[in-house]
Amino acid sequence: MSLEFQVRRNPSDPVCTIGNQWYREDNGEWARLCWTLEDVIREVPGVPVATWKVLGQTAIPAGTYRMVKSFSQKFGKVLPEILQVPGFAYIRQHGGNRAKDTEGFTILATEHPSADVVSECKEAVQKVLDLLDAHGGEATIQFLNPGDWP
């Protein structure tokens, strides 16, 4: 079975979008992995990304994408990279604490101490990297907007 991740987003507040990242276990069941923090969902379905995207302040469009491990020049280490996102490039999952740390990326964390803050990121990022390692270094990841997840 190939590795599948799912990000189930909550409604955005004025500065960010909190959600949860899940993965499908070998038995087919979904298991919660960690918190996510992204920029605000600005997506307008059916409208080109360039018309609604605010550079560095916009969550990627809902959809399913390929994920691989690759070296990030910006972060100086191997991180999960999300590929072929319309209107976006070099999208990573990484650590951070607030919306200003995202720049269009997805922050992973094990703690969510307040409305727009997450913490304890290193462990969450490592869990994703370990799962990728255990499944050949590649996966799919689906981003689901509020109301679209089970």
C-alpha positions as a Markdown table, in Angstrom:
| # | Residue | x | y | z |
|---|---|---|---|---|
| 1 | Met | 0.0 | 0.0 | 0.0 |
| 2 | Ser | 1.4 | 3.4 | -0.9 |
| 3 | Leu | 1.6 | 6.1 | 1.8 |
| 4 | Glu | -1.2 | 8.6 | 1.9 |
| 5 | Phe | -1.4 | 11.8 | 4.0 |
| 6 | Gln | -4.4 | 14.0 | 4.5 |
| 7 | Val | -4.6 | 17.6 | 5.8 |
| 8 | Arg | -8.0 | 18.4 | 7.2 |
| 9 | Arg | -8.3 | 22.1 | 7.5 |
| 10 | Asn | -10.4 | 24.0 | 10.0 |
| 11 | Pro | -12.0 | 27.3 | 8.9 |
| 12 | Ser | -9.4 | 30.1 | 8.6 |
| 13 | Asp | -9.2 | 32.9 | 11.1 |
| 14 | Pro | -7.9 | 36.3 | 9.9 |
| 15 | Val | -4.3 | 35.3 | 10.0 |
| 16 | Cys | -4.0 | 31.5 | 9.6 |
| 17 | Thr | -5.6 | 28.1 | 9.1 |
| 18 | Ile | -5.2 | 25.4 | 11.7 |
| 19 | Gly | -5.8 | 21.7 | 10.8 |
| 20 | Asn | -4.6 | 18.2 | 11.4 |
| 21 | Gln | -2.5 | 15.9 | 9.3 |
| 22 | Trp | -3.5 | 12.3 | 9.1 |
| 23 | Tyr | -2.0 | 9.3 | 7.5 |
| 24 | Arg | -3.4 | 6.0 | 6.3 |
| 25 | Glu | -2.1 | 3.1 | 8.4 |
| 26 | Asp | -1.2 | -0.3 | 6.8 |
| 27 | Asn | -4.6 | -1.6 | 8.0 |
| 28 | Gly | -6.4 | 1.1 | 6.0 |
| 29 | Glu | -7.5 | 3.2 | 9.0 |
| 30 | Trp | -6.7 | 6.9 | 9.2 |
| 31 | Ala | -4.5 | 7.9 | 12.2 |
| 32 | Arg | -4.0 | 11.5 | 13.4 |
| 33 | Leu | -0.3 | 12.5 | 13.1 |
| 34 | Cys | 0.0 | 16.2 | 14.1 |
| 35 | Trp | -1.3 | 19.7 | 14.0 |
| 36 | Thr | -0.9 | 21.9 | 10.9 |
| 37 | Leu | -0.6 | 25.6 | 10.6 |
| 38 | Glu | -1.0 | 27.3 | 7.2 |
| 39 | Asp | -1.8 | 30.7 | 5.7 |
| 40 | Val | -5.4 | 31.8 | 5.1 |
| 41 | Ile | -7.5 | 29.8 | 2.6 |
| 42 | Arg | -8.2 | 32.3 | -0.2 |
| 43 | Glu | -9.0 | 29.7 | -2.9 |
| 44 | Val | -11.8 | 30.5 | -5.3 |
| 45 | Pro | -12.7 | 27.2 | -6.9 |
| 46 | Gly | -12.6 | 27.3 | -10.7 |
| 47 | Val | -10.7 | 30.6 | -10.8 |
| 48 | Pro | -7.0 | 30.8 | -11.7 |
| 49 | Val | -4.7 | 30.8 | -8.7 |
| 50 | Ala | -3.1 | 34.1 | -9.9 |
| 51 | Thr | -6.3 | 36.0 | -9.3 |
| 52 | Trp | -6.7 | 35.0 | -5.6 |
| 53 | Lys | -3.2 | 34.2 | -4.4 |
| 54 | Val | -1.5 | 36.7 | -2.0 |
| 55 | Leu | 2.2 | 35.8 | -2.2 |
| 56 | Gly | 3.5 | 34.3 | 1.0 |
| 57 | Gln | 0.1 | 34.6 | 2.7 |
| 58 | Thr | -2.1 | 32.0 | 1.0 |
| 59 | Ala | -2.7 | 28.3 | 1.7 |
| 60 | Ile | -2.2 | 26.0 | -1.2 |
| 61 | Pro | -5.3 | 25.0 | -3.2 |
| 62 | Ala | -7.3 | 22.0 | -1.9 |
| 63 | Gly | -6.3 | 18.8 | -3.9 |
| 64 | Thr | -4.1 | 15.8 | -4.0 |
| 65 | Tyr | -0.4 | 16.2 | -4.7 |
| 66 | Arg | 2.7 | 14.1 | -4.7 |
| 67 | Met | 5.1 | 14.3 | -1.8 |
| 68 | Val | 8.8 | 13.4 | -1.7 |
| 69 | Lys | 11.8 | 14.0 | 0.6 |
| 70 | Ser | 14.3 | 16.5 | -0.8 |
| 71 | Phe | 17.0 | 18.9 | 0.3 |
| 72 | Ser | 15.8 | 22.4 | 0.9 |
| 73 | Gln | 18.3 | 25.1 | 0.2 |
| 74 | Lys | 16.3 | 27.6 | 2.3 |
| 75 | Phe | 16.2 | 25.4 | 5.4 |
| 76 | Gly | 19.5 | 23.6 | 4.8 |
| 77 | Lys | 18.1 | 20.1 | 5.4 |
| 78 | Val | 16.0 | 17.4 | 4.0 |
| 79 | Leu | 12.2 | 18.1 | 4.3 |
| 80 | Pro | 9.0 | 16.8 | 2.8 |
| 81 | Glu | 8.3 | 18.6 | -0.5 |
| 82 | Ile | 4.9 | 18.9 | -2.0 |
| 83 | Leu | 5.0 | 18.8 | -5.8 |
| 84 | Gln | 3.0 | 20.2 | -8.8 |
| 85 | Val | 0.9 | 22.6 | -6.8 |
| 86 | Pro | -0.8 | 25.0 | -9.2 |
| 87 | Gly | 0.6 | 28.5 | -8.8 |
| 88 | Phe | 3.1 | 27.5 | -6.1 |
| 89 | Ala | 6.7 | 26.2 | -6.1 |
| 90 | Tyr | 9.1 | 24.7 | -3.6 |
| 91 | Ile | 6.3 | 23.9 | -1.1 |
| 92 | Arg | 7.7 | 22.3 | 2.1 |
| 93 | Gln | 6.4 | 20.9 | 5.3 |
| 94 | His | 8.6 | 22.3 | 8.1 |
| 95 | Gly | 8.7 | 23.6 | 11.7 |
| 96 | Gly | 7.6 | 27.0 | 12.9 |
| 97 | Asn | 5.2 | 28.6 | 15.4 |
| 98 | Arg | 3.1 | 31.3 | 13.8 |
| 99 | Ala | 1.5 | 32.3 | 10.5 |
| 100 | Lys | 4.4 | 34.6 | 9.7 |
| 101 | Asp | 6.6 | 31.5 | 9.6 |
| 102 | Thr | 4.6 | 29.7 | 6.9 |
| 103 | Glu | 5.2 | 31.8 | 3.7 |
| 104 | Gly | 2.7 | 29.5 | 1.9 |
| 105 | Phe | 4.2 | 26.3 | 3.4 |
| 106 | Thr | 2.6 | 23.9 | 6.0 |
| 107 | Ile | 4.0 | 24.0 | 9.5 |
| 108 | Leu | 3.8 | 20.7 | 11.4 |
| 109 | Ala | 3.6 | 20.5 | 15.2 |
| 110 | Thr | 2.7 | 18.3 | 18.1 |
| 111 | Glu | 1.2 | 21.1 | 20.3 |
| 112 | His | -1.4 | 23.8 | 19.6 |
| 113 | Pro | -1.2 | 26.1 | 22.7 |
| 114 | Ser | -3.3 | 29.0 | 21.4 |
| 115 | Ala | -5.5 | 30.1 | 18.5 |
| 116 | Asp | -2.7 | 31.0 | 16.0 |
| 117 | Val | 0.3 | 29.2 | 17.6 |
| 118 | Val | 1.7 | 25.7 | 17.3 |
| 119 | Ser | 4.9 | 24.3 | 18.9 |
| 120 | Glu | 7.0 | 21.2 | 19.3 |
| 121 | Cys | 7.6 | 21.0 | 15.5 |
| 122 | Lys | 10.8 | 18.9 | 15.3 |
| 123 | Glu | 9.1 | 15.7 | 16.4 |
| 124 | Ala | 6.2 | 16.2 | 14.0 |
| 125 | Val | 8.4 | 16.8 | 11.0 |
| 126 | Gln | 10.5 | 13.8 | 11.9 |
| 127 | Lys | 7.4 | 11.6 | 12.1 |
| 128 | Val | 6.6 | 12.5 | 8.5 |
| 129 | Leu | 10.1 | 12.0 | 7.3 |
| 130 | Asp | 10.2 | 8.6 | 9.1 |
| 131 | Leu | 6.9 | 7.5 | 7.4 |
| 132 | Leu | 8.3 | 8.6 | 4.0 |
| 133 | Asp | 11.5 | 6.6 | 4.7 |
| 134 | Ala | 9.4 | 3.5 | 5.6 |
| 135 | His | 7.4 | 3.8 | 2.3 |
| 136 | Gly | 10.2 | 4.4 | -0.3 |
| 137 | Gly | 10.5 | 8.2 | 0.2 |
| 138 | Glu | 7.3 | 9.1 | -1.6 |
| 139 | Ala | 3.6 | 9.6 | -0.8 |
| 140 | Thr | 0.5 | 11.5 | -1.8 |
| 141 | Ile | -1.0 | 14.2 | 0.3 |
| 142 | Gln | -4.5 | 15.5 | 0.1 |
| 143 | Phe | -5.5 | 19.0 | 1.4 |
| 144 | Leu | -9.2 | 19.2 | 2.4 |
| 145 | Asn | -10.9 | 22.5 | 3.0 |
| 146 | Pro | -13.5 | 22.8 | 5.9 |
| 147 | Gly | -16.6 | 20.8 | 5.2 |
| 148 | Asp | -14.9 | 18.5 | 2.7 |
| 149 | Trp | -13.3 | 16.0 | 5.2 |
| 150 | Pro | -14.9 | 13.0 | 6.9 |
